[in-house]
C-alpha cells in the first residue's frame, strides 16, 4: 500500500493547512475505479446509528484480512444474540500512521442489544453529521488511487476534515471477492 493511503488522515489535516495538491484538474477527476455515476465529493448528512462493533488495530500490509477477521467476529456474536443487521457493515478508522491503523468493524442494528459482560464486541454509535461521500469499486489494495483523489479534492476545496473516516461496504467484505468490492467512503467534516 502506498504512502498516500497509509498517511491519509495526517495528510488530510495537513492539506487543510495549505499542503500542496496536484492541482485543480487532478482534484476534480474521480479515480479510475469509480463508475461514471458514482458520487465524488457529494455532501451528505450521516445519521447516528446504533452499532455493534469490534475495535482493533492492524498493519496496512494485512489490512483487508484484519478487517474481514473482525467482521467475522462481529457476525458470530450477532448470530449468537439473534441480531439482524439494520444497514451495511462499515469500518470506522479512528487513527492511522505509516505502518498501521486503529479501527472499529461495525454493523448497524435496530436497537442496542444486551451483550454479555466482557464481550469483545461492544455497542456504540456511528459517526454523524456533515460528510463527503466517495465511492471505490474494486480491490481493497487498489484504494490508493481513490484516497489520492479524495486528498486532492479536500485540498482543492480547502475543506476541514475530521480525524476519522468511514468505509461502508455495499457488498459484504466477508463474502464478496476482493476485486468485486463496492465501498462508499465518508469523510466527516468539521
VONU-260753 format. One record per atom (N, C-alpha, C): atom name; residue in one letter; x, y, z; residue number from 0. Coordinates in Angstrom, 1 decimal, always signed. Atoms other than C-alpha are relative to their C-alpha. Layout:
<nodes>
  atomo  residuo    east   north      up  num
     CA        A       X       Y       Z  NUM
...
</nodes>
This chain:
<nodes>
  atomo  residuo    east   north      up  num
      N        X    +0.8    -1.2    +0.0    0
     CA        X    +0.0    +0.0    +0.0    0
      C        X    +0.9    +1.2    +0.0    0
      N        X    -0.9    -1.1    +0.1    1
     CA        X    +1.5    +3.3    -0.9    1
      C        X    -0.2    +1.0    +1.1    1
      N        X    +0.1    -0.9    -1.1    2
     CA        X    +2.1    +6.2    +1.4    2
      C        X    -1.2    +0.9    +0.1    2
      N        X    +1.1    -0.8    +0.0    3
     CA        X    -0.9    +8.2    +0.3    3
      C        X    -1.2    -0.6    +0.8    3
      N        X    +1.1    +0.7    -0.8    4
     CA        X    -3.3    +5.6    +1.8    4
      C        X    +0.4    -0.1    +1.4    4
      N        X    -0.5    +0.2    -1.3    5
     CA        X    -1.2    +4.9    +4.8    5
      C        X    -0.1    +1.3    +0.9    5
      N        X    +0.0    -1.2    -0.8    6
     CA        X    -0.9    +8.5    +5.9    6
      C        X    -1.2    +0.9    -0.3    6
      N        X    +1.1    -0.8    +0.4    7
     CA        X    -4.3    +9.7    +4.7    7
      C        X    -0.5    +0.9    +1.0    7
      N        X    +0.5    -0.9    -1.0    8
     CA        X    -5.6   +11.1    +8.0    8
      C        X    +0.9    +1.1    +0.3    8
      N        X    -0.9    -1.1    -0.3    9
     CA        X    -2.5   +13.1    +8.8    9
      C        X    +0.1    +0.9    -1.2    9
      N        X    -0.2    -0.8    +1.2   10
     CA        X    -2.2   +14.3    +5.2   10
      C        X    -1.3    +0.9    -0.2   10
      N        X    +1.2    -0.8    +0.1   11
     CA        X    -5.9   +15.4    +5.2   11
      C        X    +0.1    +1.2    +0.9   11
      N        X    -0.2    -1.1    -0.9   12
     CA        X    -5.2   +17.5    +8.2   12
      C        X    +1.0    +1.0    -0.5   12
      N        X    -1.0    -0.9    +0.5   13
     CA        X    -2.1   +18.9    +6.7   13
      C        X    -0.4    +0.8    -1.2   13
      N        X    +0.5    -0.7    +1.2   14
     CA        X    -3.8   +19.8    +3.5   14
      C        X    -0.9    +1.2    +0.3   14
      N        X    +0.8    -1.1    -0.4   15
     CA        X    -6.3   +21.9    +5.3   15
      C        X    +0.8    +1.2    +0.4   15
      N        X    -0.9    -1.1    -0.4   16
     CA        X    -3.4   +24.0    +6.5   16
      C        X    +0.9    +0.5    -1.2   16
      N        X    -0.7    -0.5    +1.2   17
     CA        X    -2.1   +24.5    +2.9   17
      C        X    +0.9    -0.9    -0.7   17
      N        X    -0.8    +1.0    +0.7   18
     CA        X    -0.4   +21.3    +1.8   18
      C        X    -0.3    +0.1    -1.5   18
      N        X    +0.2    -0.1    +1.5   19
     CA        X    +0.1   +21.4    -2.0   19
      C        X    -0.6    -1.2    -0.5   19
      N        X    +0.6    +1.2    +0.7   20
     CA        X    -2.1   +19.1    -4.1   20
      C        X    +0.6    -0.1    -1.4   20
      N        X    -0.4    +0.2    +1.4   21
     CA        X    -1.8   +18.0    -7.7   21
      C        X    -0.6    +1.0    -0.9   21
      N        X    +0.6    -1.1    +0.9   22
     CA        X    -3.8   +21.0    -9.0   22
      C        X    -1.5    -0.3    -0.2   22
      N        X    +1.4    +0.1    +0.2   23
     CA        X    -7.4   +21.6    -9.9   23
      C        X    -0.5    -1.1    -0.9   23
      N        X    +0.5    +1.1    +0.9   24
     CA        X    -7.7   +19.1   -12.8   24
      C        X    +0.1    -1.3    +0.7   24
      N        X    -0.1    +1.3    -0.7   25
     CA        X    -6.4   +16.2   -10.6   25
      C        X    -1.0    -0.1    +1.1   25
      N        X    +0.9    +0.0    -1.1   26
     CA        X    -8.6   +17.3    -7.7   26
      C        X    -1.5    -0.3    -0.4   26
      N        X    +1.4    +0.2    +0.4   27
     CA        X   -11.8   +17.1    -9.8   27
      C        X    -0.2    -1.3    -0.7   27
      N        X    +0.1    +1.2    +0.7   28
     CA        X   -11.0   +13.8   -11.5   28
      C        X    -0.3    -1.2    +0.9   28
      N        X    +0.2    +1.2    -0.8   29
     CA        X   -12.6   +10.7    -9.9   29
      C        X    +1.0    -1.1    -0.3   29
      N        X    -0.9    +1.1    +0.3   30
     CA        X   -10.4    +7.7    -9.6   30
      C        X    -0.5    -0.9    -1.0   30
      N        X    +0.3    +0.9    +1.1   31
     CA        X   -10.3    +5.2   -12.4   31
      C        X    -1.0    -1.1    +0.4   31
      N        X    +0.9    +1.1    -0.5   32
     CA        X   -12.1    +2.5   -10.3   32
      C        X    -1.5    +0.4    +0.1   32
      N        X    +1.3    -0.5    -0.2   33
     CA        X   -15.2    +4.7    -9.9   33
      C        X    -0.8    -0.1    -1.3   33
      N        X    +0.9    +0.0    +1.1   34
     CA        X   -18.2    +4.3   -12.2   34
      C        X    -0.4    +1.5    -0.3   34
      N        X    +0.3    -1.4    +0.3   35
     CA        X   -19.3    +7.5   -14.1   35
      C        X    -1.1    +0.6    +0.8   35
      N        X    +1.1    -0.6    -0.8   36
     CA        X   -22.4    +8.0   -12.0   36
      C        X    +0.2    -0.1    +1.5   36
      N        X    -0.3    +0.0    -1.4   37
     CA        X   -20.7    +7.4    -8.6   37
      C        X    +0.2    +1.4    +0.6   37
      N        X    -0.3    -1.3    -0.6   38
     CA        X   -20.7   +10.3    -6.2   38
      C        X    +1.5    +0.2    +0.3   38
      N        X    -1.4    -0.4    -0.2   39
     CA        X   -17.4   +12.1    -5.9   39
      C        X    +0.0    +1.3    +0.8   39
      N        X    +0.0    -1.2    -0.8   40
     CA        X   -17.3   +14.5    -3.0   40
      C        X    -1.4    +0.6    +0.2   40
      N        X    +1.4    -0.4    -0.2   41
     CA        X   -21.1   +14.7    -2.7   41
      C        X    -0.2    +0.2    +1.5   41
      N        X    +0.3    -0.3    -1.4   42
     CA        X   -22.1   +16.4    +0.6   42
      C        X    -1.2    -0.8    +0.4   42
      N        X    +1.1    +0.7    -0.5   43
     CA        X   -24.3   +14.2    +2.7   43
      C        X    +0.0    +0.2    +1.5   43
      N        X    +0.1    +0.0    -1.5   44
     CA        X   -25.5   +14.0    +6.3   44
      C        X    +0.0    -1.4    +0.5   44
      N        X    +0.0    +1.3    -0.6   45
     CA        X   -24.5   +10.9    +8.2   45
      C        X    -1.0    +0.0    +1.2   45
      N        X    +0.9    +0.1    -1.2   46
     CA        X   -27.2    +9.7   +10.6   46
      C        X    +0.6    -0.8    +1.1   46
      N        X    -0.5    +0.7    -1.1   47
     CA        X   -26.4    +8.5   +14.0   47
      C        X    -0.7    -1.4    +0.1   47
      N        X    +0.5    +1.3    -0.1   48
     CA        X   -26.9    +4.7   +14.2   48
      C        X    +0.5    -0.8    +1.1   48
      N        X    -0.5    +1.0    -1.0   49
     CA        X   -26.7    +2.1   +16.9   49
      C        X    +0.8    -1.0    -0.8   49
      N        X    -0.9    +1.0    +0.6   50
     CA        X   -23.8    -0.2   +16.0   50
      C        X    +0.5    -1.0    +1.0   50
      N        X    -0.9    +1.0    -0.7   51
     CA        X   -22.2    -3.4   +17.3   51
      C        X    +1.3    +0.0    -0.7   51
      N        X    -1.3    -0.1    +0.7   52
     CA        X   -18.5    -3.3   +16.7   52
      C        X    +1.1    -0.7    +0.8   52
      N        X    -1.3    +0.5    -0.6   53
     CA        X   -15.1    -4.8   +17.4   53
      C        X    +1.0    +1.0    -0.3   53
      N        X    -1.1    -1.0    +0.2   54
     CA        X   -12.3    -2.3   +18.0   54
      C        X    +1.2    -0.8    -0.1   54
      N        X    -1.3    +0.7    +0.2   55
     CA        X    -8.9    -3.3   +16.8   55
      C        X    +1.0    +0.9    -0.6   55
      N        X    -1.1    -0.7    +0.7   56
     CA        X    -5.7    -2.3   +15.1   56
      C        X    +0.6    -1.0    -1.0   56
      N        X    -0.6    +0.8    +0.9   57
     CA        X    -3.8    -3.6   +12.2   57
      C        X    +1.1    +0.6    -0.8   57
      N        X    -1.0    -0.5    +0.8   58
     CA        X    -1.0    -3.2    +9.8   58
      C        X    -0.5    +0.1    -1.4   58
      N        X    +0.5    -0.2    +1.3   59
     CA        X    -1.5    -1.9    +6.3   59
      C        X    +0.2    -1.1    -1.0   59
      N        X    -0.4    +1.1    +0.9   60
     CA        X    +0.2    -4.9    +4.7   60
      C        X    -1.1    -1.1    +0.0   60
      N        X    +1.0    +1.0    -0.1   61
     CA        X    -2.6    -7.1    +6.0   61
      C        X    -1.4    +0.6    +0.4   61
      N        X    +1.1    -0.8    -0.5   62
     CA        X    -5.4    -4.5    +6.4   62
      C        X    -1.3    -0.8    -0.4   62
      N        X    +1.3    +0.7    +0.4   63
     CA        X    -8.2    -6.4    +4.4   63
      C        X    -0.2    -1.2    +0.8   63
      N        X    +0.1    +1.3    -0.8   64
     CA        X    -7.5    -9.7    +6.2   64
      C        X    -0.4    +0.3    +1.4   64
      N        X    +0.3    -0.4    -1.4   65
     CA        X    -7.6    -7.9    +9.6   65
      C        X    -1.5    +0.4    +0.1   65
      N        X    +1.4    -0.5    -0.1   66
     CA        X   -10.9    -6.2    +8.8   66
      C        X    -1.0    -1.1    -0.2   66
      N        X    +0.9    +1.1    +0.2   67
     CA        X   -12.5    -9.3    +7.4   67
      C        X    -0.1    -0.9    +1.2   67
      N        X    +0.0    +0.8    -1.2   68
     CA        X   -11.5   -11.2   +10.5   68
      C        X    -0.8    +0.6    +1.1   68
      N        X    +0.8    -0.7    -1.0   69
     CA        X   -13.0    -8.5   +12.7   69
      C        X    -1.5    -0.1    -0.3   69
      N        X    +1.4    +0.2    +0.3   70
     CA        X   -16.3    -8.7   +10.8   70
      C        X    -0.5    -1.4    +0.3   70
      N        X    +0.4    +1.4    -0.3   71
     CA        X   -16.4   -12.5   +11.2   71
      C        X    -0.3    -0.1    +1.5   71
      N        X    +0.3    +0.1    -1.5   72
     CA        X   -16.2   -12.0   +15.0   72
      C        X    -1.3    +0.7    +0.3   72
      N        X    +1.2    -0.8    -0.2   73
     CA        X   -18.9    -9.3   +14.9   73
      C        X    -1.2    -0.9    -0.5   73
      N        X    +1.1    +0.9    +0.6   74
     CA        X   -21.2   -11.6   +12.7   74
      C        X    -0.2    -1.2    +0.9   74
      N        X    +0.2    +1.1    -0.9   75
     CA        X   -20.6   -14.5   +15.1   75
      C        X    -0.7    +0.4    +1.2   75
      N        X    +0.7    -0.5    -1.2   76
     CA        X   -21.7   -12.5   +18.1   76
      C        X    -1.5    +0.3    -0.4   76
      N        X    +1.4    -0.3    +0.4   77
     CA        X   -24.7   -11.2   +16.2   77
      C        X    -0.9    -1.2    -0.2   77
      N        X    +0.7    +1.2    +0.2   78
     CA        X   -25.7   -14.7   +15.2   78
      C        X    -0.4    -0.6    +1.4   78
      N        X    +0.3    +0.5    -1.3   79
     CA        X   -25.5   -15.9   +18.8   79
      C        X    -1.0    +0.7    +0.8   79
      N        X    +0.9    -0.8    -0.7   80
     CA        X   -27.5   -13.0   +20.0   80
      C        X    -1.3    +0.2    -0.7   80
      N        X    +1.2    -0.1    +0.8   81
     CA        X   -30.1   -13.3   +17.3   81
      C        X    -0.2    +1.4    -0.6   81
      N        X    +0.1    -1.4    +0.5   82
     CA        X   -29.3    -9.8   +16.0   82
      C        X    +0.0    +0.0    -1.5   82
      N        X    +0.0    -0.2    +1.5   83
     CA        X   -30.1    -8.7   +12.4   83
      C        X    +0.6    +1.4    -0.3   83
      N        X    -0.5    -1.3    +0.4   84
     CA        X   -28.2    -6.0   +10.6   84
      C        X    -1.1    +0.9    -0.5   84
      N        X    +0.9    -1.1    +0.4   85
     CA        X   -30.0    -2.7   +10.0   85
      C        X    +0.7    +1.0    -0.9   85
      N        X    -0.8    -0.8    +0.9   86
     CA        X   -27.6    -1.4    +7.4   86
      C        X    +1.2    -0.7    -0.4   86
      N        X    -1.2    +0.6    +0.5   87
     CA        X   -24.4    -2.0    +5.6   87
      C        X    +1.1    +0.0    +1.0   87
      N        X    -1.2    +0.0    -0.9   88
     CA        X   -21.2    -3.0    +7.5   88
      C        X    +0.9    +1.1    -0.3   88
      N        X    -0.9    -1.1    +0.2   89
     CA        X   -18.7    -0.3    +8.0   89
      C        X    +1.3    -0.1    +0.8   89
      N        X    -1.2    -0.1    -0.8   90
     CA        X   -15.1    +0.2    +9.1   90
      C        X    +0.2    +1.5    +0.3   90
      N        X    -0.2    -1.4    -0.4   91
     CA        X   -14.6    +3.4   +11.1   91
      C        X    +1.5    +0.1    +0.4   91
      N        X    -1.4    -0.2    -0.3   92
     CA        X   -10.9    +4.4   +11.1   92
      C        X    +0.1    +1.1    +0.9   92
      N        X    -0.1    -1.1    -1.0   93
     CA        X   -10.1    +6.3   +14.2   93
      C        X    +1.5    +0.5    +0.1   93
      N        X    -1.3    -0.5    +0.0   94
     CA        X    -6.3    +6.6   +13.8   94
      C        X    +0.8    -0.7    -1.1   94
      N        X    -0.9    +0.7    +0.9   95
     CA        X    -3.6    +5.9   +11.2   95
      C        X    +1.4    +0.5    +0.1   95
      N        X    -1.3    -0.5    +0.1   96
     CA        X    +0.1    +6.1   +10.8   96
      C        X    +0.7    -0.7    -1.1   96
      N        X    -0.7    +0.5    +1.2   97
     CA        X    +2.8    +5.0    +8.4   97
      C        X    +0.0    -1.6    -0.1   97
      N        X    -0.1    +1.5    +0.0   98
     CA        X    +2.6    +1.3    +9.4   98
      C        X    -1.4    -0.6    +0.2   98
      N        X    +1.3    +0.7    -0.4   99
     CA        X    -1.0    +0.7   +10.7   99
      C        X    -1.1    +1.0    +0.3   99
      N        X    +1.2    -0.7    -0.2  100
     CA        X    -4.3    +1.8   +11.8  100
      C        X    -0.8    -0.5    +1.2  100
      N        X    +0.9    +0.4    -1.0  101
     CA        X    -6.9    +1.7   +14.6  101
      C        X    -1.4    +0.1    -0.6  101
      N        X    +1.3    +0.0    +0.7  102
     CA        X   -10.5    +0.9   +13.6  102
      C        X    -1.1    -0.7    +0.9  102
      N        X    +1.2    +0.7    -0.6  103
     CA        X   -14.0    -0.3   +14.6  103
      C        X    -0.6    -0.7    -1.2  103
      N        X    +0.7    +0.7    +1.0  104
     CA        X   -15.5    -3.0   +12.4  104
      C        X    -1.5    -0.1    +0.6  104
      N        X    +1.3    -0.3    -0.6  105
     CA        X   -19.2    -2.1   +12.9  105
      C        X    -1.1    -0.4    -0.9  105
      N        X    +1.2    +0.4    +0.8  106
     CA        X   -22.6    -3.3   +11.8  106
      C        X    -1.2    +0.7    +0.7  106
      N        X    +1.2    -0.7    -0.6  107
     CA        X   -25.8    -1.1   +12.4  107
      C        X    -1.0    -1.1    +0.4  107
      N        X    +1.1    +0.9    -0.5  108
     CA        X   -28.6    -2.8   +14.4  108
      C        X    -1.1    +0.9    +0.4  108
      N        X    +1.2    -0.8    -0.2  109
     CA        X   -32.1    -1.6   +15.0  109
      C        X    -0.1    +0.6    +1.4  109
      N        X    -0.1    -0.5    -1.4  110
     CA        X   -31.7    -1.3   +18.8  110
      C        X    +1.2    -0.6    +0.7  110
      N        X    -1.2    +0.5    -0.7  111
     CA        X   -28.9    -1.7   +21.3  111
      C        X    -0.3    -1.3    +0.7  111
      N        X    +0.2    +1.3    -0.7  112
     CA        X   -28.6    -5.3   +22.4  112
      C        X    +0.7    +0.0    +1.4  112
      N        X    -0.7    +0.2    -1.2  113
     CA        X   -27.6    -6.5   +25.8  113
      C        X    +1.0    -1.1    -0.2  113
      N        X    -1.1    +1.0    +0.2  114
     CA        X   -24.3    -8.2   +25.2  114
      C        X    +0.5    -0.5    +1.3  114
      N        X    -0.6    +0.6    -1.3  115
     CA        X   -22.7   -10.5   +27.8  115
      C        X    +1.1    +0.9    +0.5  115
      N        X    -1.2    -0.8    -0.6  116
     CA        X   -20.3    -8.8   +30.2  116
      C        X    +1.3    -0.6    -0.5  116
      N        X    -1.3    +0.5    +0.4  117
     CA        X   -16.7    -9.0   +29.0  117
      C        X    +0.0    -0.3    -1.5  117
      N        X    +0.0    +0.3    +1.5  118
     CA        X   -17.8    -9.4   +25.3  118
      C        X    +1.0    +0.9    -0.7  118
      N        X    -0.9    -0.8    +0.8  119
     CA        X   -15.1    -8.2   +22.9  119
      C        X    -0.8    +0.9    -1.0  119
      N        X    +0.8    -0.9    +0.9  120
     CA        X   -17.9    -6.8   +20.7  120
      C        X    -0.8    +0.9    +0.9  120
      N        X    +0.7    -1.0    -0.8  121
     CA        X   -19.4    -3.6   +22.1  121
      C        X    -1.1    +0.6    -0.8  121
      N        X    +1.1    -0.8    +0.6  122
     CA        X   -22.4    -1.4   +21.4  122
      C        X    +0.4    +1.5    +0.0  122
      N        X    -0.4    -1.4    +0.1  123
     CA        X   -21.9    +2.2   +20.3  123
      C        X    -0.9    +0.7    -1.0  123
      N        X    +0.7    -0.8    +1.0  124
     CA        X   -23.0    +4.9   +17.9  124
      C        X    +1.0    +0.3    -1.2  124
      N        X    -0.8    -0.4    +1.2  125
     CA        X   -21.8    +5.6   +14.3  125
      C        X    +0.2    +1.5    +0.0  125
      N        X    -0.2    -1.4    +0.2  126
     CA        X   -20.3    +8.9   +13.3  126
      C        X    -1.3    +0.7    -0.7  126
      N        X    +1.2    -0.7    +0.6  127
     CA        X   -23.0   +11.5   +12.4  127
      C        X    +0.4    +1.4    -0.3  127
      N        X    -0.3    -1.4    +0.4  128
     CA        X   -23.0   +14.9   +10.8  128
      C        X    +0.3    +0.1    -1.5  128
      N        X    -0.3    -0.3    +1.3  129
     CA        X   -21.9   +16.5    +7.6  129
      C        X    +1.2    -0.7    -0.5  129
      N        X    -1.1    +0.8    +0.5  130
     CA        X   -19.6   +14.4    +5.4  130
      C        X    +0.0    +0.1    -1.5  130
      N        X    -0.1    +0.1    +1.4  131
     CA        X   -18.4   +14.0    +1.9  131
      C        X    +0.0    -1.5    -0.4  131
      N        X    +0.1    +1.4    +0.4  132
     CA        X   -19.2   +10.8    +0.0  132
      C        X    +0.8    -0.3    -1.3  132
      N        X    -0.7    +0.4    +1.2  133
     CA        X   -16.9    +9.0    -2.4  133
      C        X    -0.2    -1.5    -0.2  133
      N        X    +0.2    +1.4    +0.2  134
     CA        X   -17.1    +5.5    -4.0  134
      C        X    +1.2    -0.6    -0.6  134
      N        X    -1.1    +0.8    +0.6  135
     CA        X   -14.4    +2.9    -4.7  135
      C        X    -0.6    -1.3    -0.4  135
      N        X    +0.4    +1.3    +0.5  136
     CA        X   -15.0    -0.1    -6.8  136
      C        X    +1.3    -0.8    -0.3  136
      N        X    -1.2    +0.8    +0.3  137
     CA        X   -12.5    -3.0    -6.9  137
      C        X    +0.6    -0.4    +1.3  137
      N        X    -0.7    +0.6    -1.1  138
     CA        X    -9.9    -4.5    -4.6  138
      C        X    +0.3    +1.1    +1.1  138
      N        X    -0.4    -0.8    -1.1  139
     CA        X    -9.1    -3.1    -1.2  139
      C        X    +1.4    +0.6    -0.2  139
      N        X    -1.4    -0.4    +0.2  140
     CA        X    -5.4    -2.9    -2.1  140
      C        X    +0.1    +1.1    -1.1  140
      N        X    +0.0    -1.0    +1.0  141
     CA        X    -6.3    -0.7    -5.1  141
      C        X    -0.6    +1.4    +0.4  141
      N        X    +0.7    -1.2    -0.5  142
     CA        X    -7.9    +2.0    -3.0  142
      C        X    +1.0    +1.2    +0.1  142
      N        X    -1.0    -1.2    -0.1  143
     CA        X    -4.7    +4.2    -3.0  143
      C        X    -0.4    +1.1    -1.0  143
      N        X    +0.4    -1.0    +1.0  144
     CA        X    -5.9    +5.9    -6.2  144
      C        X    -1.2    +0.8    +0.5  144
      N        X    +1.2    -0.7    -0.5  145
     CA        X    -9.3    +6.7    -4.6  145
      C        X    +0.4    +0.9    +1.1  145
      N        X    -0.4    -0.9    -1.1  146
     CA        X    -7.6    +8.1    -1.5  146
      C        X    +0.8    +1.2    -0.5  146
      N        X    -0.7    -1.1    +0.6  147
     CA        X    -5.3   +10.2    -3.6  147
      C        X    -0.9    +1.0    -0.6  147
      N        X    +1.0    -1.0    +0.6  148
     CA        X    -8.3   +11.7    -5.4  148
      C        X    -0.7    +0.7    +1.1  148
      N        X    +0.6    -0.6    -1.1  149
     CA        X   -10.0   +12.3    -2.1  149
      C        X    +0.8    +1.1    +0.6  149
      N        X    -0.9    -0.9    -0.6  150
     CA        X    -7.0   +14.0    -0.7  150
      C        X    +0.1    +1.3    -0.9  150
      N        X    -0.1    -1.1    +0.9  151
     CA        X    -6.7   +16.2    -3.8  151
      C        X    -1.3    +0.8    +0.0  151
      N        X    +1.3    -0.7    -0.1  152
     CA        X   -10.4   +17.1    -3.6  152
      C        X    -0.1    +0.8    +1.2  152
      N        X    +0.0    -0.8    -1.2  153
     CA        X   -10.1   +18.2    +0.0  153
      C        X    +0.9    +1.2    -0.1  153
      N        X    -0.9    -1.1    +0.1  154
     CA        X    -7.1   +20.3    -0.8  154
      C        X    -0.5    +1.1    -0.9  154
      N        X    +0.5    -0.9    +0.9  155
     CA        X    -8.7   +21.9    -3.8  155
      C        X    -1.1    +0.8    +0.6  155
      N        X    +1.2    -0.6    -0.6  156
     CA        X   -11.9   +22.7    -1.9  156
      C        X    +0.3    +0.7    +1.4  156
      N        X    -0.4    -0.5    -1.3  157
     CA        X    -9.9   +23.7    +1.3  157
      C        X    -1.0    -0.3    +1.1  157
      N        X    +1.0    +0.5    -1.0  158
     CA        X   -12.2   +21.6    +3.4  158
      C        X    +0.7    -0.6    +1.2  158
      N        X    -0.6    +0.4    -1.3  159
     CA        X   -11.5   +20.8    +7.1  159
      C        X    -0.7    -1.3    +0.4  159
      N        X    +0.6    +1.3    -0.3  160
     CA        X   -12.0   +17.1    +7.6  160
      C        X    +0.4    -0.4    +1.5  160
      N        X    -0.2    +0.6    -1.3  161
     CA        X   -12.3   +15.3   +11.0  161
      C        X    +1.2    -1.0    -0.1  161
      N        X    -1.1    +1.0    +0.0  162
     CA        X    -9.5   +12.9   +12.0  162
      C        X    -0.6    -1.4    +0.1  162
      N        X    +0.5    +1.4    +0.1  163
     CA        X   -11.5    +9.8   +11.1  163
      C        X    -0.7    -0.1    -1.4  163
      N        X    +0.8    +0.2    +1.2  164
     CA        X   -13.2    +8.3    +8.1  164
      C        X    -0.6    -1.4    +0.0  164
      N        X    +0.8    +1.2    -0.1  165
     CA        X   -15.7    +5.6    +7.4  165
      C        X    -0.1    -0.6    -1.4  165
      N        X    +0.2    +0.7    +1.2  166
     CA        X   -15.7    +2.9    +4.7  166
      C        X    -1.3    -0.9    +0.2  166
      N        X    +1.2    +0.8    -0.1  167
     CA        X   -19.2    +1.4    +4.2  167
      C        X    +0.0    -0.9    -1.2  167
      N        X    -0.1    +1.0    +1.0  168
     CA        X   -19.3    -1.8    +2.3  168
      C        X    -1.4    -0.3    -0.6  168
      N        X    +1.2    +0.3    +0.6  169
     CA        X   -22.1    -2.1    -0.2  169
      C        X    -0.2    -1.4    -0.4  169
      N        X    +0.0    +1.4    +0.2  170
     CA        X   -21.1    -5.7    -0.8  170
      C        X    +0.8    -0.5    +1.2  170
      N        X    -0.6    +0.5    -1.2  171
     CA        X   -20.3    -7.7    +2.3  171
      C        X    +1.5    -0.4    -0.2  171
      N        X    -1.4    +0.3    +0.2  172
     CA        X   -16.5    -7.8    +2.6  172
      C        X    +0.4    -1.5    +0.4  172
      N        X    -0.3    +1.4    -0.4  173
     CA        X   -16.6   -11.3    +4.2  173
      C        X    -0.3    -1.0    -1.1  173
      N        X    +0.5    +1.0    +1.0  174
     CA        X   -18.4   -13.0    +1.3  174
      C        X    +0.3    +0.4    -1.5  174
      N        X    -0.2    -0.5    +1.3  175
     CA        X   -17.5   -10.8    -1.7  175
      C        X    +1.5    -0.2    -0.4  175
      N        X    -1.4    +0.1    +0.5  176
     CA        X   -14.4   -11.5    -3.8  176
      C        X    +0.6    +1.4    +0.1  176
      N        X    -0.6    -1.4    -0.2  177
     CA        X   -12.0    -8.6    -3.1  177
      C        X    +0.0    +0.9    -1.2  177
      N        X    +0.0    -0.8    +1.2  178
     CA        X   -11.8    -7.5    -6.7  178
      C        X    -1.4    +0.6    -0.4  178
      N        X    +1.4    -0.4    +0.3  179
     CA        X   -15.7    -7.0    -6.7  179
      C        X    -0.6    +0.9    +1.1  179
      N        X    +0.6    -0.9    -1.0  180
     CA        X   -16.0    -4.7    -3.7  180
      C        X    -0.5    +1.3    -0.5  180
      N        X    +0.6    -1.3    +0.2  181
     CA        X   -18.1    -1.6    -3.7  181
      C        X    +0.0    +0.7    +1.3  181
      N        X    -0.2    -0.6    -1.3  182
     CA        X   -17.1    +0.7    -0.9  182
      C        X    -0.3    +1.5    -0.1  182
      N        X    +0.2    -1.4    -0.1  183
     CA        X   -18.6    +4.1    +0.0  183
      C        X    +0.9    +0.5    +1.1  183
      N        X    -0.9    -0.6    -0.9  184
     CA        X   -16.1    +6.3    +1.7  184
      C        X    -0.6    +1.3    +0.5  184
      N        X    +0.6    -1.2    -0.5  185
     CA        X   -17.4    +9.0    +4.0  185
      C        X    +1.1    +0.7    +0.8  185
      N        X    -1.0    -0.8    -0.7  186
     CA        X   -15.1   +11.8    +5.2  186
      C        X    -0.8    +1.1    +0.7  186
      N        X    +0.7    -1.0    -0.8  187
     CA        X   -16.8   +13.7    +8.1  187
      C        X    +0.8    +1.3    +0.0  187
      N        X    -0.6    -1.4    +0.0  188
     CA        X   -16.2   +17.5    +8.0  188
      C        X    -0.2    +0.6    +1.4  188
      N        X    +0.1    -0.7    -1.3  189
     CA        X   -15.5   +19.7   +11.0  189
      C        X    -1.1    +1.1    -0.1  189
</nodes>
